[in-house]
């Protein structure tokens, strides 16, 4: 075995070892989060839905800092047909400004 091959194998081993977790805290945090998300009321969640909910819960902003309007606007205006929001028809051609301006609080 040549010296160059030995060093490449050693380098590969070091790369793998450098990303191994030192503790199981992140795994335990993921399992705890899964138990919070998948409770008795959500016991029939599909794997994809559970994965997405856990991704948001683990990596998303804290709930008080979350501003959903950007995601809602993207969902609302991406429709090819009409959306029914609070019993009112809104059309995809409506602008975000006119909807917000006409909204009463």
Helices and strands as residue ranges (DSSP letters): H 3-18, H 25-37, G 40-42, H 47-59, G 63-65, H 69-77, E 83-85, E 88-90, H 96-102
